[in-house]
Amino acid sequence: MIHEYIKNKRKEHPLHFTLLDPGKTSPEELINFATQTAASGTDGFLVGGSTDLSLEKVDAAVDIIKETTHLPVILFPTHASSVSGRADAIFFMSLLNSESRQFLVGEQIASARWVKKIGLEPLSMAYLVVEPGMAAGKVGQAQPLPRDNPDLVVSHALAGQYLGMSYIYLEAGSGASEPVPSEIIRAVRDEIDVFQIVGGGIKTPESASEVVRAGADIVVTGTLVETSEKLKEDMSNLIKAIHSG
């Protein structure tokens, strides 16, 4: 059970998940990224990101990661059509600040019976896009939550918890210039009783430490993996900062 794995790991230290996007990376790059980040101490992998991912690409990516490492692989889907039965679990998420029914509940309804049939473990999650939001906000037709209004973000996070979701994800967006503000992370941590995930704009050990100190249980990085010229060194330093947080 991946939820139990996360719970037990969190008792030891905050977690780091590596986001890998099969739409941006070749099979050879996926092998390299998975090998290097696993050696650097990542606690698991998320697979997803691109809007036009085929099931074949997702299947292949999950297979590569599982053949390369022994770490959990969790789907991070945009559309129901790319839900792979080869993964260990799926973040079954609702984009609570989307203006589109599709991303609030439509894709979830479309995938629910398939998730049950293939035996994927659903990890229920409220996905909240915070300014600037980047592609995640545009694709999800979200109204990004303002960076200077912690109360509004807390209201969304509590709504997710009260709807029964076990994870709250604060997303600044892939490639964001800076992470979700610490004030927001801290305000959400003070009010919710479930896991808090933070991603987007986390590129240095210092920013990772700040996010963890503010209250993140899980930190997700993706762009750094794709762009780093010293991948193992950069990821080792960043993950060490998270684990010691």
C-alpha positions as CSV (number, residue, x, y, z in Angstrom):
1,M,0.0,0.0,0.0
2,I,1.6,3.3,-1.1
3,H,-0.4,5.4,1.3
4,E,1.1,3.3,4.2
5,Y,4.5,3.6,2.6
6,I,4.2,7.4,2.6
7,K,2.9,7.4,6.2
8,N,5.8,5.3,7.4
9,K,8.4,7.3,5.5
10,R,7.0,10.6,6.8
11,K,7.6,9.4,10.4
12,E,11.3,9.3,9.4
13,H,11.6,12.5,7.4
14,P,9.8,14.7,4.8
15,L,9.6,13.0,1.4
16,H,10.9,13.9,-2.0
17,F,9.1,12.7,-5.2
18,T,10.6,13.0,-8.7
19,L,8.2,14.0,-11.4
20,L,9.0,12.5,-14.8
21,D,7.2,13.4,-17.9
22,P,7.2,10.8,-20.7
23,G,6.0,13.5,-23.1
24,K,9.2,15.5,-22.7
25,T,11.8,12.7,-22.3
26,S,13.1,9.8,-24.3
27,P,13.3,6.3,-22.9
28,E,17.1,6.7,-22.6
29,E,16.6,10.0,-20.7
30,L,14.0,8.3,-18.4
31,I,16.5,5.5,-17.6
32,N,19.2,8.1,-16.8
33,F,16.8,10.4,-14.7
34,A,15.4,7.4,-12.8
35,T,18.9,6.0,-12.1
36,Q,20.4,9.3,-11.0
37,T,17.5,10.4,-8.8
38,A,17.1,7.0,-7.1
39,A,20.8,7.1,-6.3
40,S,20.3,10.6,-4.9
41,G,17.7,9.4,-2.4
42,T,14.4,10.2,-3.9
43,D,11.5,8.5,-2.2
44,G,9.3,7.8,-5.2
45,F,8.3,8.8,-8.7
46,L,5.4,10.6,-10.2
47,V,4.6,10.0,-13.9
48,G,2.6,12.5,-15.9
49,G,2.7,16.2,-16.8
50,S,2.1,16.6,-20.5
51,T,-1.5,17.1,-21.7
52,D,-1.2,14.8,-24.8
53,L,0.3,11.8,-23.2
54,S,-0.7,8.5,-24.8
55,L,-1.3,5.4,-22.6
56,E,1.5,3.7,-24.5
57,K,4.0,6.3,-23.4
58,V,2.9,6.2,-19.8
59,D,3.0,2.4,-19.8
60,A,6.5,2.4,-21.2
61,A,7.7,5.1,-18.7
62,V,6.3,3.2,-15.7
63,D,7.9,0.0,-17.0
64,I,11.3,1.7,-17.4
65,I,11.2,3.3,-13.9
66,K,10.2,0.0,-12.2
67,E,12.9,-1.9,-14.1
68,T,15.5,0.7,-13.1
69,T,14.5,1.2,-9.5
70,H,12.5,-0.5,-6.7
71,L,10.7,2.7,-5.7
72,P,7.0,3.4,-5.9
73,V,5.6,4.8,-9.1
74,I,2.5,7.0,-8.8
75,L,0.5,8.3,-11.7
76,F,0.0,12.1,-11.9
77,P,-2.5,12.2,-14.7
78,T,-4.1,15.0,-16.7
79,H,-6.6,12.8,-18.6
80,A,-8.4,9.5,-18.0
81,S,-7.1,8.1,-21.3
82,S,-3.5,7.9,-19.9
83,V,-4.2,6.0,-16.7
84,S,-1.8,3.1,-16.7
85,G,-2.4,-0.2,-14.9
86,R,1.4,-0.7,-14.5
87,A,1.8,1.9,-11.8
88,D,1.5,1.3,-8.1
89,A,-1.0,4.0,-7.3
90,I,-2.7,7.1,-8.8
91,F,-3.1,10.6,-7.4
92,F,-6.9,10.7,-7.9
93,M,-7.1,14.4,-7.8
94,S,-9.6,17.2,-8.3
95,L,-8.4,20.7,-9.3
96,L,-10.5,22.6,-6.9
97,N,-9.9,26.0,-8.3
98,S,-10.6,25.0,-11.9
99,E,-13.5,26.7,-13.7
100,S,-14.0,23.5,-15.7
101,R,-16.2,20.6,-14.6
102,Q,-13.8,18.4,-16.6
103,F,-10.9,18.9,-14.1
104,L,-13.1,19.2,-11.0
105,V,-14.8,15.8,-11.5
106,G,-15.2,14.9,-15.2
107,E,-11.9,13.1,-15.8
108,Q,-12.3,11.4,-12.4
109,I,-15.7,9.9,-13.4
110,A,-14.3,8.8,-16.7
111,S,-11.4,6.9,-15.1
112,A,-13.0,5.6,-11.9
113,R,-14.2,2.2,-13.2
114,W,-10.9,1.6,-15.0
115,V,-8.9,2.4,-11.8
116,K,-11.0,-0.2,-9.9
117,K,-10.7,-2.8,-12.6
118,I,-6.9,-2.6,-12.9
119,G,-6.4,-2.4,-9.1
120,L,-4.6,0.9,-8.9
121,E,-4.5,2.3,-5.4
122,P,-6.3,5.7,-5.4
123,L,-4.7,8.4,-3.4
124,S,-7.3,11.1,-3.1
125,M,-5.9,14.6,-3.6
126,A,-7.1,18.2,-3.8
127,Y,-4.9,19.9,-6.4
128,L,-4.6,23.7,-5.8
129,V,-2.9,25.9,-8.4
130,V,-1.2,28.9,-6.9
131,E,0.1,31.9,-8.9
132,P,1.8,31.9,-11.3
133,G,0.3,28.5,-12.1
134,M,2.2,28.1,-15.4
135,A,1.0,25.4,-17.8
136,A,-0.9,23.5,-15.0
137,G,-3.1,26.5,-14.5
138,K,-3.8,27.1,-18.2
139,V,-4.4,23.5,-19.0
140,G,-6.7,23.0,-16.0
141,Q,-8.6,26.2,-16.7
142,A,-7.8,27.3,-13.2
143,Q,-8.1,30.7,-11.5
144,P,-4.7,30.6,-9.8
145,L,-4.9,31.3,-6.1
146,P,-3.2,34.6,-5.2
147,R,0.2,34.5,-3.5
148,D,-0.8,37.2,-1.0
149,N,-4.0,35.6,0.3
150,P,-3.2,32.7,2.6
151,D,-6.8,32.6,3.9
152,L,-8.2,31.8,0.5
153,V,-5.7,29.0,0.0
154,V,-6.5,27.6,3.5
155,S,-10.2,27.7,2.6
156,H,-9.6,25.6,-0.5
157,A,-7.3,23.2,1.4
158,L,-9.8,22.7,4.2
159,A,-12.6,22.1,1.6
160,G,-10.4,19.4,0.1
161,Q,-9.9,17.8,3.5
162,Y,-13.5,18.0,4.5
163,L,-14.4,16.4,1.1
164,G,-12.3,13.4,2.3
165,M,-9.1,14.0,0.4
166,S,-5.9,12.6,2.1
167,Y,-3.5,14.9,0.3
168,I,-3.5,18.7,-0.5
169,Y,-1.1,19.7,-3.3
170,L,0.0,23.3,-3.6
171,E,1.3,23.8,-7.1
172,A,3.1,26.9,-8.3
173,G,3.5,25.3,-11.7
174,S,6.3,23.6,-13.6
175,G,9.1,26.1,-14.3
176,A,7.8,28.7,-11.9
177,S,10.4,31.3,-11.0
178,E,9.8,30.7,-7.2
179,P,7.9,28.2,-5.0
180,V,4.6,28.7,-3.3
181,P,5.2,31.3,-0.5
182,S,6.2,30.0,2.9
183,E,3.4,32.0,4.5
184,I,0.9,30.1,2.5
185,I,2.4,26.7,3.2
186,R,2.6,27.5,6.9
187,A,-1.0,28.7,7.0
188,V,-2.2,25.6,5.3
189,R,-0.1,23.3,7.6
190,D,-1.6,25.0,10.7
191,E,-5.1,24.2,9.6
192,I,-5.2,20.8,7.9
193,D,-4.7,17.4,9.3
194,V,-3.7,15.6,6.1
195,F,-0.6,15.4,4.0
196,Q,0.6,18.6,2.3
197,I,2.5,18.3,-1.0
198,V,4.3,21.3,-2.5
199,G,5.7,21.6,-6.1
200,G,6.8,24.1,-8.6
201,G,9.8,26.5,-8.6
202,I,11.8,24.5,-6.1
203,K,15.3,24.5,-7.6
204,T,17.8,24.8,-4.7
205,P,18.5,23.1,-1.4
206,E,17.7,26.4,0.3
207,S,14.3,26.7,-1.3
208,A,13.6,23.1,-0.5
209,S,14.5,23.6,3.1
210,E,12.3,26.6,3.4
211,V,9.3,24.7,1.9
212,V,9.8,21.8,4.4
213,R,10.3,24.1,7.4
214,A,7.0,25.8,6.4
215,G,5.2,22.5,6.6
216,A,5.4,20.5,3.4
217,D,5.3,16.7,4.0
218,I,6.3,15.9,0.4
219,V,8.3,18.1,-2.0
220,V,8.0,17.4,-5.8
221,T,10.6,18.5,-8.4
222,G,10.5,17.9,-12.1
223,T,12.1,20.8,-14.1
224,L,15.3,20.6,-12.1
225,V,15.7,16.9,-13.2
226,E,15.2,17.8,-16.8
227,T,17.6,20.8,-16.9
228,S,20.4,20.0,-14.4
229,E,23.9,19.6,-15.9
230,K,25.1,17.9,-12.7
231,L,22.0,15.8,-11.9
232,K,23.2,13.5,-9.2
233,E,25.0,16.2,-7.3
234,D,22.1,18.7,-7.6
235,M,19.5,16.2,-6.6
236,S,21.6,14.7,-3.8
237,N,22.0,18.2,-2.2
238,L,18.3,19.0,-2.7
239,I,17.0,15.7,-1.3
240,K,19.4,15.9,1.6
241,A,18.0,19.3,2.5
242,I,14.5,17.9,2.4
243,H,15.2,14.8,4.4
244,S,17.0,16.8,7.1
245,G,14.1,19.2,7.3
